[in-house]
Amino acid sequence: MRGKIDDTKWRALADFVLRRIVVAGGAVGRGVRHPGTRLPVDASGHIHLSIGDVLNAYTLLGGLANGRVFLLYGAVFIALKTSGSIRDDAHRIAVWLSLPVTGLVAVFGLWTQLGHGKSWTWRCWRSR
């Protein structure tokens, strides 16, 4: 969406939002990887994360899984809200994405459970 509007204020706003999304993603990934620890926030309210906190295999896989889920959601939404060739294309993309996205989310969920899960979360799976 950043390139859709030819306006410097719009691009500056889009850049600001994208930077915040990256920092938030790193903070969430850090929070899952290091539960119980606080984020390193200075007196002015700025969060200080290292590149390793934001860019590591776990957070990259989580970001990839999240992005693909939204891509699949978008394709399904377009398929439901349109008709004709646009609907057909969106449906084809949604079908094509469904299995890889499911696998990616399953791998990320399993990694999260194995690396950071608690005993009570395993009981939820065993009781079924």
C-alpha positions as CSV (number, residue, x, y, z in Angstrom):
1,M,0.0,0.0,0.0
2,R,3.0,2.3,0.5
3,G,3.5,2.8,-3.2
4,K,-0.2,3.2,-4.1
5,I,-0.3,6.9,-3.2
6,D,2.2,9.3,-4.6
7,D,2.6,11.5,-1.6
8,T,5.6,12.1,0.6
9,K,3.5,12.4,3.8
10,W,1.7,9.1,3.0
11,R,5.0,7.3,2.4
12,A,6.5,8.7,5.6
13,L,3.4,7.5,7.5
14,A,3.6,4.0,5.9
15,D,7.3,3.8,6.8
16,F,6.6,4.8,10.4
17,V,3.8,2.1,10.6
18,L,6.0,-0.6,9.1
19,R,8.9,0.2,11.5
20,R,6.5,-0.2,14.4
21,I,5.2,-3.5,13.1
22,V,8.8,-4.9,12.8
23,V,9.6,-3.7,16.4
24,A,6.3,-5.1,17.7
25,G,7.0,-8.5,16.0
26,G,10.4,-8.6,17.5
27,A,9.0,-7.7,20.9
28,V,6.4,-10.5,20.7
29,G,9.0,-13.0,19.5
30,R,11.4,-11.9,22.3
31,G,8.5,-12.3,24.8
32,V,7.8,-15.8,23.7
33,R,11.5,-16.8,23.6
34,H,12.3,-15.1,27.0
35,P,9.1,-15.3,29.0
36,G,9.0,-13.4,32.3
37,T,11.6,-10.9,31.2
38,R,10.8,-7.3,30.6
39,L,11.4,-5.4,27.4
40,P,14.5,-3.1,27.6
41,V,12.8,0.3,27.7
42,D,14.7,3.4,28.5
43,A,13.5,6.5,30.4
44,S,12.1,8.1,27.2
45,G,10.0,5.0,26.4
46,H,12.1,3.7,23.6
47,I,12.5,-0.1,23.3
48,H,16.0,-1.3,22.7
49,L,16.2,-4.6,20.9
50,S,19.2,-6.2,19.2
51,I,19.1,-7.4,15.7
52,G,19.2,-11.0,17.1
53,D,16.0,-10.3,19.0
54,V,14.2,-9.3,15.8
55,L,15.9,-11.4,13.1
56,N,16.3,-15.1,14.1
57,A,14.9,-18.3,12.8
58,Y,11.9,-18.4,15.2
59,T,10.7,-14.8,14.6
60,L,11.3,-15.1,10.8
61,L,9.2,-18.3,10.7
62,G,6.5,-16.6,12.8
63,G,6.5,-13.6,10.5
64,L,6.4,-15.8,7.4
65,A,3.5,-17.9,8.8
66,N,1.6,-14.8,9.8
67,G,2.1,-13.2,6.4
68,R,0.9,-16.3,4.6
69,V,-2.1,-16.6,6.8
70,F,-3.1,-13.0,5.9
71,L,-2.4,-13.7,2.2
72,L,-4.7,-16.8,2.4
73,Y,-7.3,-14.8,4.3
74,G,-7.2,-12.0,1.6
75,A,-7.7,-14.5,-1.2
76,V,-10.7,-16.2,0.6
77,F,-12.2,-12.8,1.3
78,I,-11.9,-11.7,-2.3
79,A,-13.3,-15.0,-3.5
80,L,-16.3,-14.5,-1.2
81,K,-16.9,-10.9,-2.1
82,T,-16.5,-10.9,-5.9
83,S,-17.7,-12.8,-8.9
84,G,-16.4,-13.7,-12.4
85,S,-12.8,-14.0,-13.3
86,I,-11.6,-12.1,-10.2
87,R,-13.4,-14.6,-7.9
88,D,-12.1,-17.6,-9.9
89,D,-8.5,-16.3,-9.6
90,A,-8.8,-15.6,-5.9
91,H,-10.4,-19.1,-5.3
92,R,-7.6,-20.7,-7.3
93,I,-5.0,-18.8,-5.2
94,A,-6.7,-19.7,-1.9
95,V,-6.8,-23.4,-2.8
96,W,-3.2,-23.3,-3.9
97,L,-2.1,-21.6,-0.6
98,S,-4.2,-23.7,1.8
99,L,-2.0,-26.7,2.3
100,P,1.4,-24.9,2.4
101,V,0.0,-22.3,4.8
102,T,-1.5,-25.0,7.1
103,G,1.8,-26.8,7.1
104,L,3.8,-23.6,7.9
105,V,1.4,-22.6,10.7
106,A,1.6,-26.2,12.1
107,V,5.4,-26.1,12.1
108,F,5.5,-22.8,13.8
109,G,2.9,-23.9,16.4
110,L,4.8,-27.1,17.1
111,W,8.1,-25.2,17.4
112,T,6.4,-22.8,19.8
113,Q,5.0,-25.7,21.9
114,L,8.2,-27.7,22.0
115,G,10.4,-24.7,22.8
116,H,8.1,-22.6,25.0
117,G,5.1,-24.7,25.9
118,K,4.0,-25.5,29.3
119,S,2.8,-28.9,30.7
120,W,-0.8,-27.7,30.8
121,T,-0.8,-26.9,27.0
122,W,0.2,-30.5,26.2
123,R,-2.7,-31.8,28.3
124,C,-5.1,-29.8,26.0
125,W,-3.8,-31.9,23.1
126,R,-3.8,-35.2,24.9
127,S,-7.4,-34.9,26.1
128,R,-8.9,-34.9,22.6
